[in-house]
Amino acid sequence: MNPPQLLYALALQAVPHIGDITAKKLIQHCGSPEAIFKESKSALSKIEGIGTHTIKHIHESKYLKAAEDELSFVEQNAIEPLYFEDSNDPFKLKHCIDGPIVLFQKGNINWDTQPIISVVGTRKLTTYGLAQCKKIIETLAVFNPIIVSGFAYGTDIAAHKAALKYQLQTVSCMAQGLQHTYPKSHLKYRKPIESQGGFVTDFWSTAVMDPSNFLRRNRLIAGLSEATIVIESAEKGGSLATASMAFGYNREVFALPGRITDSQSQGCLNLIKTKNAHLVSNPADIPYILNWSLETQKKVVQKKLFVELDSDEKIIYKYLKKENKSALDVIAIACEMPTSKVAYLLLNLELKGVCRPLPEKEFELV
């Protein structure tokens, strides 16, 4: 977006009583952010759904001055502003009616080439939830997704750390300006995330973290991705609001089940019970339901192979290495395992980038 239009888009963000939905309506009617500020109040008030109360502050110079200050801050701090109509704005977010007209990002984010998944959940993550969060991201790593979360305690930071471990891009959605870090104890993760992903927000530099900001932040988490995974949640919690937003955006929602007596599983169980989320009984359920392509890049497996594969997977790997390729039923007989179990193991090997399917239900190593 050219600088003058960006300046007016920021000024529009600053005007009271004009949210993102109203701002987009005004831009569509007038043709550009700048044109809104050059239009008369009487003409603007005639736009359907726009009243005089909404546009009474538009011509006040202080909002343009505030936009100039914010644009100067953005330029001085290596922050990239993304305008919602530009090609570099995240594609999925464009389809959210309440998506921001200007999104600020910092780091090294490439929105174009990977699938995007949001991972959310309770701040009081249990040992079970932590293990499952890591396992899900490890399984999905073969598809090279961007992992989006909220940089908070518990599930959020666990998801970011798992993404860093498996060399995936990870994006933190912030509930304040990008120069602030919350919680402060997570400051040590800023540089690793900025080098392997980044941070986004639609809050200006003047905004500090406030609990009232979380819902606005959560719509970014839900809107950026094609699916949201809820790891754990109590009966009420912010991650359920994110899941609800994702569902409202017509995105897929997944929930990890837990024991019916566990307080941190009640939210997930309710999502599954009300059919607002897919049950995740195996991480492989996620790419299967999303219909992700299983054509994956070749991975170097030699040194890490027996760390990554369990004992049954090793048996199948050794057999395929010896035979070059083989059919499902033949593998089951040769490895002395039930066909259903072999099918499951082959899918796991496929997700790990170790083998691939061929016609006639045959498989070979990658």
N, C-alpha and C positions, 0 to 999 in steps of 0.2 A: 504494500500500500504506500502511496506517495506520502511524504511527511505532512503536507497541509491537511490531507484527509484524515490521517492518523491523529493529528492534533485535535480536529473537530470530533472525531470518534471518542477520544478520551474526555473531551469537554462534555459530550453527551452523557458519558458514564457518571460525570460529576453532578449533573443537574438533578435536584431532588425530585422524587415521584416518577422518575423515568427509569424503569427497569429494562432488562434486556429484551423482553417481548415487545414493549412499547417502542423501544429504540429501533428495533428491526422494522416495525410497522412504519415509523416515521422515515427511516432511510429508504424503504421500498417506495413510499409515496413521493418523496422529494428527490430521490435519485442518488443522494450522497449525504454524508454527515455534514459537510460544509453547507450544502443547500438548505438544510434544516435551519441553521442559524441565520441564513439570509432571507428566510421566508417570514412573512408577517405573522404576528400572533393570531390575527383574525382568520387568516388562511389556514394555519395549522389547526385551529380549533374546529374547523369544518371537516377534518378528517374523521371518518367513522371510528368511534371508540376513543377519541382523543378530546378531552375537555379542556376548558380554559385553566382549570386548576393544575392540570398536568404540565402545560406549556408556559405557565406564567413566569418561570425563572429562566427560560431559555436565553433571553437576550441580556442577561446580567453578565458583565465582563469578568467577574471574579472566577467564573467557571472556566473560561478560556485561559485565564492566567494560571489557575490551578493545573490545567492540562499542560501548559508550557513547562511548569515546574516538574511535573511528573515525567514528561518526555525527556527533559534534561537529565533527570535521575536515571531513567532507563538507559539512555545513551552512555552515561558515565559509568554504569555498573554492569556492562556487558549483558544486559537483559534484552531479549528479543520479544517485541510485541507482535502478536499474531491477530490480524483482523479477520473477522468471521467469513468474509466473502473472498479472501485471498486463498490461493491454491495451497499455501503452506500451513493453513489452519488444519488441525486434526480432522480427518474426514468424518469420523463418527459423530464428533461434536457438532458438526454443521447441521445434523439432522435433529438436534434437540431444540425445541422451540424456545427454551429458556437458557440456551447456551450463551456464553458471554460474547459481546460484540468485539471485545479486545481481551485476549489471553496473554499473560506474561509468562515467558519461559526462560530458564537459565540452565546451561549445561550443554550436553551433546546428544540431543534427541533426534532420532530419525523416525518420523511417523509413517513413512511410506511403505516399507517393505515387509513388516512383520504383523502377525495377528496381535491383538492387544487384549489382555485379560486383567481384570481388577480383582484383587484379593483383599477381603475385609474380614473383620471379626472383632471379638472382644479384646479389651486391653488386659483382661485377666486370663490370658491364654494358659490352658492347662498343658501338662506334659504330652497328653494325647493330641491336643490341637496343634502343638508345635511340631510334633513328629509328622502329622498328616500334612501340615502346611509345607514342610520341607519335601515330603514325598511327592506331593502334587506338583510342585514346581520342578523338582528333579525329573519327573515323568514328562512334563510339558516342554522341558528344555530342548528336546530334539526338534521341536517346531520353531524354536528361536522367537518366542513371543516377547512383547514388552509387558512387564509386570507393573501394574499401577496400584498404588495404595496411598495411605494418608500420613505416613511418617510418624504415627502415634505409637504409644507403648503397645506391647503385646503383639497381636496379629500383624499390624502394619509393618513394624520394623522387622519382624521375622520374615515376612514376604520379601522386603527389600534386601535383606541379608542373604536369603536363599538365592535371589536373582543374581546378586553380585557373585556368589559362590559359583554359580553355573554359567557365569559370563553372559548373562542376559541384560538387555537394557531394562532399567527400572526407573519409573517416574513417580515422584512424590507430589501429591496435590496438597497445597498449603492453605491454611485458614487465616493467613495474614500476608503482609508484604514479604517479598522474597529476601529482603535483607535481614529479616528476623528468623530465628530458629526456635521452634517449639516442638517437643520439650528440649531444653538446653542440653540435657544429657546426651542427646542424639547429635550434637554438633560434630562429633568425630566421624559421622557417616556422611556429612555433606560433600566433602571432596570426592570420596569414592563414588557416590551416586552421581555427582555432576560429571565425572569423567566417563561414567558408564550409563548415562541416561540424563536425568536432570529433575528440575523442580518447576511446577506450574502453579499459577494462581490467577484469579481475576481481581484480587485485592490490590489496591495501590500501596506504594511504599509507606504511606502515612498510617496504614491499618496495622494495628497490633492484634495478637491473638486474643480472641474472646470466644467463650463457648457458643454464643449466638451465631458465630461464623460457620459452625460445623455443617449445618444443613446446606448452606451455599457451597461450601467446599465439596460436600458429598455428591452434589449433582455433577461435578467434574469427574469424580471417580467413576460414577455410573455412566456418564455420557461419553467418556473417552474410549470405552472398550466395547467389544462385541458381547462380552459376558462378564458377570460378576460372580465370584465364588465366596460364599460365606463359610468361614472355617468353624467358628464357634460364636454363639451369642446367647446371652440371657434372654428371658422372655421379652424384655424391652432393651433397646440399645440402638446406637447410631448406625451400626452396620445393617440393621433391619430397615432403617430409613433409606440407606443406599440401595439395598436390594429392591425396595419398593419403587424407587426412582428408576432403576434399571428395568424393572418389569414394565413401568409406565412408558419407558422409551422403546418398548418392544424388543428388549435385549434378553438373552438367555440368563437365567439365574440358577446357580448350583448351590446346594447346601450339604454340608458334611453331617451325617447322622451321629448321634451319640446315645448313651444310655438314657432311658426315660427318667431316671432319677437324678441325672446330672443337671445342675442349674445352668451351666454354661452351654448346654445343648438344647434348651427349651426353645429358643428363637429359631434355630435350624429345624427342629422337629415340627414346629408350627408352620414354617415355610413349606416344608414337604407335605404336611398334612393338608394344607389348603391349596396345594398344587400351584403354588407360586414359585417353586424351585424344583429342579431335578435333584433326585437323591444321588449322591456320589458314594457308591460302594467300592469303587476302584478308580484311581486317577485316570485310567484309560477311558472311563465313561465320558470324560469332558471332550477330548478331541473327536470321539465317536459321534456324540450328539451334535457337536459343532460342524461335523463333516469336514474336518481339516484334512488336507492331503497328507498322505503318509509317505510321499516322495521326499525323503530327507537328504540333506547333505551327508556325504561319507564322513564317518568319524574314525579317528585313530583309536583303536580299541586295545591294541596289544598289551601295553603296560598296565592299563587300568581295568582290563577285562574282568579278571577274577575278583576284583573289588566290587565292580558294578553288578555282576551277575550272581544270582543265588545258585545253589547246588543243582537244582533241576534245570535251570537255564544253561548252566555249563555243560550238562550232558547233551542237550540239544545242539548247543554250539559246536561241541566236539564232533558230533555225528555229522552235522552239515559241513564242517570243515573237511571231513574225510570223504563224504559222498558228493560234494560240490553243490548238488541240489537234490531235493526229494519231496515227495507228496506227503500231505498231512497224515494220512492213514499209515503210510510206510514208516514215517518218523515215529508215530505212536507205537507201532509194533516193535521197531528196532530199539527204542528207548524204554520199552516195557512200561508205558504210561497210558492212562485212558485218553481217548481222542479229545475229549472236552478239555482236559487239563493241558494237553499239548497245544491246542488252539489258543488257550489263554496265555501260555508261555510264549508262543510265537508272536502274539500281539505285543507282549511286553518287550520282546527282543526287537520287534519292529519299531516300537516307540523309542527304544534306546539307540536306534540307528545301526543295529547289528545285523539284521536280516531284512529281506523284502519279499513280498509275495509275487508269484509268477502265475501265468494261466494254468488251468487245470489243477488248482489248489496245491501247487508246488511252491517251495520256498528255497531261497539261496542266501548265503551270507553277502553282506554289502562289501 
